[in-house]
Structures are given as C-alpha cells and as structure tokens.
Amino acid sequence: MIAALLAQAWSAPTIDWHAIAPELVLIVGINLVLLIDLWLDDARKWAMATLTGFVLLGAVIPVVTLAVLGGDVRDAIFDGRYVIDEYALILKALFLLVGYVVVLMSQNELEEGGYYQGEFYVLLLVSILGMVMMASSRDLMSVFVALELLSIPAYMMAAWRKRDVKSNEAGVKYYLLGVFASGVLLYGMSLLYGTTGTTKLVDIGRALSGDLSGMQVLAVVFVISGFAFKISAVPFHTWAPDTYEGAPTPVTAFLSVASKAAGFVALLTVLYLGLYGAEEVHGPFIWAMAALTMTVGNVVALRQTNIVRMLAYSSVSQGGFILMPLAVMSTSAAESALRAVVIYLLIYAFSNLGAFAVIIAVARKTRSGEISSFGGLMSYAPGLGVLMTIFLASLAGIPPLGIWIAKLQAFRALIDAGSNAAYVLALIAAVNTVIAAGYYMRVLRQIWMSPVPDGDTTRITAPSSIWLALGISAGGTVLLGVLPGLVLRFADLPDLTGALGL
Amino acid sequence: MQTITNDNWLLTVGTFLPLVGVLFMMFIPASDERTHKQIGIVTAAATTAIGVLTLFRFDFGHSDQLQFFVDSEWITVIKSNYTIGLDGISLPLYFLSMVVTLLVMIYTWDNMPDAGNPKSFIILMLVLQVGMAGSFIAQDLILFFVFFEVVLLPMYFMIGVWGGDDRQYASLKFFLYTMFGSALMLVAFLALFFQTGAESFSFAHLMEAGALIDRNVQIWIFAGMFVGFAVKVPMFPFHTWLPDAHTQAPTQGSVILAAILLKLGTYGFVRIAIPMLPQGAKAWAPVIGILAVIGIIYGALGCLAQTDMKRLIAFSSVAHMGFVMLGISTLTDFGINAALFGMVAHGLITGMLFFVAGSVKHRYHTLEISRLSGLLIQMPRLGWILGFAAMASLGLPGLAGFWGEFPAILSAYSPNFGLSEALFRTLMVIAAVGTVFAAGYLLWLYQRTAFGRPNPEFEQHAHAVGAGVNDDHHGADIHDVTRIEWLAWTPFLIAIVVFGVYPQLMFKVMDPAVSALVERVGAGIP
C-alpha cells in the first residue's frame, strides 16, 4: 500500500499565488494584528483599528489586480474546488469593503467602551477571511470550513460587551442556534456525500439528476435549512432580533450585512452548482420560505419600538426579497436569479451599513435605541437626518436610491421565470414593499416631523471615522441607484458556467 | 415612429436644472432664509426660461413626432436606456409643471407655511420639479418609473412637515397608497417587458410589440397598470387618500398636487397603458368609464357634504378627474384630446382655487365655510378671484374648464372601436347631470363664503388685537390680495381666459399626436 503510494511520483502542485493573494494578505494581517497588539500599551491601542483598516484595503489590491489582469477563470488550484472568477472577485471586494466600513464604525465604540480592541479586530479579520474564502468555495468541505471560519468569531463578537447581560444573551443565543444549524447542515452534507460519492459541488450536480432517493431529498432539505439559519429566514430567524439588539451596534451591522451575505453566497453556490437537479424539492421549499420571510419579518417589524430591533426584522424581510429569485432559480431564469441575488447583496450592504452608522452617531448623543429618540433630528442635525432619509428610502425601494434596482432585478427574475408560482410570489412581494414602507416611513416621520424629545438640541459630535463610513455608504447608495450599470456589469455573467467554474 | 433629434440638450437641461439650485442651497446655512427663497425663485425661473425656449424650438408642424429626442445608454444590462423626447401630448404638461413650480416658488416668498425652514421646503420643491418634468419626457418605461417615484418622498415630507393638524396621517396614507399602486405597476411593466420578448423598455418598441400580446395577457397586465395609475389619478375606489392629502398639505403642496401630480396618473394611461395594450384597454374601457362617472357623482356629492373649503375643492378634484377619465375611456381622438385639455385646465383652475383657499386660511386662520362670509366686502379682489375660479371650475363656456368637460361628455356619445354605445350614452347622461351638481356645490360655496355680511368675529381684527373673545383667531389680519399674490396668480388667471377663449391653441398642438395614438390603438385591435 505504502509502496504503491510512494511509487507514484509526487510533484508539488503549481500554486497560483496571485489567485490566493487576497487570502494570504488577510492571513499575514491577522498575525500582524495579533502580534502587534501584544507589544502595544493601552494608550496606543487606537492604532489597531488603523492597522486593520490597512490590512483590509491591502487585501483589496490583489482583488483589483485579479479583476483587471485575469480574464480567465482560475480554477487550477485545488482541482476546481476553489475557484477565482468574476463572481468570486466581486463578492470578495464586497466583503472587504464591508469589513472596512465596520472597522470605521467600531473604532470609537471600542475605544470609548474600553473593550478589548486588538482581539476584536483579529476576530473581525478572521471572520472576513472566512467570507472571502466562501466566495471561492466550490466544494462541500470548503463551504463548510469557510462557514465555520466566519461564524465562530462572530459568536464571540456578538457577546463583546461582556458586562452587559443582553450582549451575553445575544452571543449565547447566536452560538447555540448557529451550532445547531451547523449540525443540521453537516448532516445534510454527509447525506449528500453518502449518496453521490463526492464533495465537489459540480460532481454532486451531475449525480443529482433524475429521480431523487428519499435520502437525497432529506439531504437537500437539511442543507437548505442549515443555510436558512445563517440568512435568518423564517422560520429559522428567531435568533436574529435578540442577537442584533444585544450585540454592539457595529457588530450588528456586520452580522446583518456581511454574515448574511456570506450565507446567501453559500446557498447560491450550492444551489446553483450542486442542487439544480433537485428543483422539485428546493423550489417549493424556498418559495414558501421567501414568502414567509418577507411577510413575517415585515409584520413584526411594524410593531417594533427599538430601532435596532426594527432594522433586525427589516433585515429578515429583506432576506425574503433576496431569497425570492432563488425560488424560481432552476426553472428557466437561472441567470436572472443569480444576477438578482448578487446585485441585491451588493447594494443592500451599502444602505444597511449606512443606516447603522447613523444609529451609532445618534446614539452617541441620545444613549438610546428607541425610535422616538430620533425625534426632530432634522431640526438639530440635518446632515444625519438627510443621510438616514437616503438610507431608509433606499431600503424601502424608492428610486433613484440603491435598492430600487435590486428590487427591480428580483422582480425581473420572478417575471422572467413566468410561472404562476412566480407571479403569485411577485404579488406577495409587491404587497410587502408597501408594508415595509410603512415602518421605514415611521422612522422618517420621527426624524422630520416630531419634536425633539426633552427639547435637547445639543449638537451630535460624531468622529471623522463615522463620517467616512457614512460617506462611503451614502455614496454607494446614491451612485448605484442612479448608475446601476457600474455594478450590474459585474453581475452580468454571460457565460455563467465558466464564471462559476463548471 | 419618427423622431426629431434637434437641440437634444434642451430637455435634459430643463429637467435637471433645479438640481443645480439644490446643490447651491446645500452649502448655505438654513438660517439665511432670504437667500434660499431667492435661489429657489431664480432656479425655477431659469428652468421656466428653458421651458420657454423649448416652446420656441418645438416644431409645431410635427407635434405628432418625438422632438429633442435623445437615446443614450443607461442601464444596458437590463436593456433600459435614457430615452427622452417631447411630443404634442407631453409638451403642455411639461411646460405647465415648470410654470407652476415657478409661481408656487414666488408665492412662497411671503407665505412660508408655519413650520418654517424654507431651505428644506424649497429643496424638496425643486426635487419634486425634477420628478414631474422627468415623468413627462421619459420615453423608457424604467426611466419613467424612476421619475414617477422621485416625486413620492418630497411630497410625503411636504405634507407631513408643513401640513395641517392631521398631517402625519394624511402623508402616510398618501405614501402607502401610491407605493402600493406603483409596486403593482412595476410588476405589470416587467410582465409587459417579458411578454414582448425582453428586448427593450423603450416606449416605441413596446407600443409595437405590446399590441401583439395575447388578449387575456393584455387584460392582466393592464390591470396592474390600472391600479398604479388609478391610485395616482385618483379614480373612484382608490381616491380616499386625496381629500386627506389635499386638505392637510400646505398651499404650495396642494397646488402642485392638483396641478401636476394627479396628471401623472392620467398621462400614464394615455401614454403607456392604452397604446401599449390596445386590447387590454378596450376590455377595460367600460370599467374605466363606469368608475369615472361614479367618481363624478361621488365627488360632487362629497363636495356638497363638506364643511371645509379646502376639502370641498379636494373632492371637486375627484369629480374633475372623473371627466378626464371618461374622455380617455372612450378611446376616441375627441375624448382623449378633451382629457388632455381637461388635465391642463383642471391644473390651472384647481391650482388657483387652492391658492385662494391658502390665502383665506392665511388671513382668517380657518377654512370652515360656516364661519366665512362676506369675502366680497372684506376683500373684494380676493372674492372676485374666488368667483372667477369657481366659474371656471364649474365649466362656464369661455373659460378653460369648459373645454375639458364638455367635449369629454360629448365624446361618450359615440365611443370608438365598437365599445357599447348604450353604456357610454348612459354614462354621458349621468356625467352631464354631474356638471349640474358641480354648478351646485361651487355656487353654494361661493354664496356662503363671498356673499352676505362679514362674520362679526372677523370684523376689524387687524385693529382690535386682544379684544377678541374667541381665541381661535391669532390676531387675524384681513387684507386684500398682496403684490406677491398678484404676481403668482396673474399667469393662472390669464391662462384660464386665454385657453377658454381660444382652446385651439392647445388642441392644435395635441391633436396630431393624439390622432396618431388613436390610430395606433386601432391598429392593435382586430
């Protein structure tokens, strides 16, 4: 046996260093941050945020060069199980940018709260590394590893305010449900592997055609349920509001944007490459999940009085909109669906991050998360008021602000599919758009029309890093809304099979 | 469709120019109120100047063709282009939107609503103007949708921040109704796009390809658009947002709402729903006609029951838009011409009435009809203007209102494309009865407010501050029409007379475009 193995000439695989450069930069950065943090005294801990920011921006550089130089799909490394293509690159860029904005947002929060800064940024970077890997993963193993890599640090980050009971609750809830979801996912994956004999998604896709065995049906349901926890789809969403409310606000922003996007990316890749043959199973399942997610998320959001909880439920319901194209994905409109999801994730990130940045800025003064604390914001902080208006109007889907084009694409994918089920879902979504507008407008009503609570009109002093975060978010929201062509181009993957490394 | 591509910068500049003013105002502190008002007026005047230039450069001999046509890439991936153009149907409305914004801006000089903060107020009005003008020049469905939605937020804030006591309820109702309509409309737009082969969102393409869609599918798609546009018009079962929004909105908001915003709905029917889905339009025409007539009668009865002057005018809008929709539903050249004329006339007249209502409110701090009387004695000029606008509104021949209503009723005598004559003639008779109601509620309003002795409660308040027992008046200052008001109102008054005496001025611009449109619809109906 050993002799036979030895007899095979072993040659080192050729490694495309350029292709995995973003990950390498992150890994080096993580170690740097960890080490430097050890030698730095407390007075200079602020430098950690700056360093982390540079690491993230540094990792963007190879992403850009890959996008500019590499026309071809790079899948030679790891036998097509780890692929660098346009789809992966645009998502990597998204995750890195979101990470950068989150660093900007957390900087003062951590400094002033006296939290463990170095450790926080290390965990943040690790989580982002997991996301960056997720964008390239094309194998059950690498998908799972990336998912755990991005989740485990997030559990800890959610509980970062360790003297706060709510934050602890947030972390524990997130952890327990997350681990449970991982278990379900892993079980489904093992069934998939057992019945198809491979972990490579492309091969699973080929094997899963024709009639499915009972075990395969179970496997598909389990895998999707596992991901549904990550993307907080109803009925697997119950952790989200508590976790979002309890976690420090920048972490909440991170969870509701990046972590969720990573979950969607995983679901998208697995569905598109591996499970397209199981359309009869996942089609109705995701259809029901999308309809439920957007409706339940919306209806509950209407009743919230805490703005973070409201945004948590709104993010649940936005998840329903992102799921919507996936429900009709395999019928005929796979291309529209894939594009719609990617676009939605990109634009949603800007608007949602922006909304959280405003919340952080306002909470610095009001020390409150109640919607009523936004009363009269326009009268004493018109800049923040206008920005919040832009972000919330975008989330409500009003053109020409960012998310309208994402919603348009989602509707487009549905109507492109053209089935009756798709039309019904489109109508449900249309009604939901109106319900969602109801609660977004309620916040705007506070900002524009209500008196200032307690008549306290002292100015809001937000640090420059928050303003930078706001600027990036607002710029992205407005620019992508007016000229969506800028990113639609990236999501326009004419040769989809090539793009995903089939 | 032939297009003329002269002066292709004109429409883009005319539409987006207000944003330049917005940009300037953003960097000027809010406390500098005078400067903001000045910038607002200058920007609106510059925009109107471009509008006047557009009128001069417009080739009236070819008003059935799209002029100043531009077709450049915008969102290539979804096959939506920046396609704009102007023809005889959109020219009057496009120009009207500019003029109304300018006059409202002038009116604001002296009549800032109580909530203050002219900076935000004027910025919102300028943004609103971009959305309105853009909707009328868009020749691409997605572009139209974007402009159509742009007006939503500014109007929401205008009502919600600067409105009356019940403003928050009214603004939210306005917003949610419109949002619901546009969500369904968007689904319909996309369905139309895919049913025509997913090639382009341009109007020209959809008008050609839309007619080939299967009849049943057309009916469904038309249903989606119907809800979207009918909410905006508003037609009878979807009208309930309008009285609240109109009543609560500040004067400026009411005027813009009545003069332009409602027209986006009817314009959508004429420009998009009917020519693109001829068979759907034919199937829906009786429904539209019946709802329109219900709107006429219902609006009139609603008027008779009102105790608030502004709310009465708001309900009269429902009735007037009923005439417009009746004209459209006949699908005749004559009826659609009348409808388009009615849109402009209603914009001028109802806009004028809202101005008067605003000024009455400004002086008396109330619009309760029962408390107002003797306007003609206390403020003869304002009283006469109210009378003039009321006469125009009830359709007195010789004033603009007549040419919107009368031909619309007449056109129902012989509807086009084999629509049921019996039904439409019945509708015609009921609509004619509606005009009698209109005379009734308007004259009654005029009689109660303008005639008689002034209410003692308001006599000589200007000089008797503190003497009043009623704490409802805040030192009411009863004075006649001011110079700023004359400035803002005279163009309205002149236009009402000019179009009333010489309606051909507008008909001859619109008619070639309308008959081309009706011909196209006819070609699409087997």
Interface residues (C-beta under 8 A of the other chain):
Chain A: R339 M378 S379 P382 T389 A393 A396 I398 P399 P400 W404 I405 L408 Q409 F411 R412 I415 D416 G418 Y423 A426 L427 A429 A430 V431 T433 V434 A437 G438 M441 L444 R445 W448 M449 L483 P484 G485 L488 R489 A491 D492
Chain B: A30 E73 W74 I75 T76 V77 I78 N117 S120 I142 F145 V146 E149 V150 L152 L153 Y156 F157 G160 V161 R167 Q168 S171 L172 F175 L176 M179 F180 A183 L184 L186 V187 L190 A191 F193 F194 A198
